[in-house]
Amino acid sequence: SLDVYMIDLSPHWGQRELIQRYYQLRGSDEEPLVAYQMNWKGENFYTGNAVHVFVQLDNRALREWLGENRGRTAYFLLEHSRLANLRNVMTGSTIEEITAPRYCNKFILVRAHIGVAQPQVRDVRE
């Protein structure tokens, strides 16, 4: 049981595999990792404190950060139960689920394309 059962369960107890997946998928350092409404400390440990952490429930700081990073791609680490709330905060952004509950039953990794590029309106008088 130790060789199979415990190894199969261990990814569900931490964030190591999710953060490892983030590093595999990101295109460059320009695609940050964001911990949304969590403070489990694994996100800090496995990234060497190179993670943007938004613990507050009012989302004011996150909305400001999203405004400053419009047009960028970012990865978000959060609990499965908070995904609907993140989608509500990030209206106008594309959110793609990277991992499933089978991969980790506590946390999920999503990729987000922040904001939508505003269409260029061309003056017809030109």
Steps between C-alpha positions, in 0.01 A plus 500: 500500500789739563636453148170569324233649726710764675675606180164538326364713786801722564426760224169575675680617816707777350568731210830367370359332188281798411787747524722261309231495227496882500875512437462248216222695328595863538657664200735725698548689824248750359218253583467531878345261750224639721371336819134598524341516846740253652781515748610138529872592476574224245460756223777707661723204578495340154548830313761655729252780582460584131121492513241777517278426800149643535345376824239774548137409439400848371712459179589871486874436479449225242285724279772765512766242408284372214464853367877545503552166320231522233595306188742267681477129566516390863451175687279483809525245780188473712264263675243330276215659697623853416508464121150645447594805708819551296296483178267770638793725589666446162209572268635579157793262546545153361554234767617151406510218755839330481454231766203288607387379843654160423840672481453676836174499694573821698656740251470586134733672257344724234646710219343840445532748219431820693249740349388528147682717252277793417418508129666780311236743377607658179375843411319466166581862419870415452 
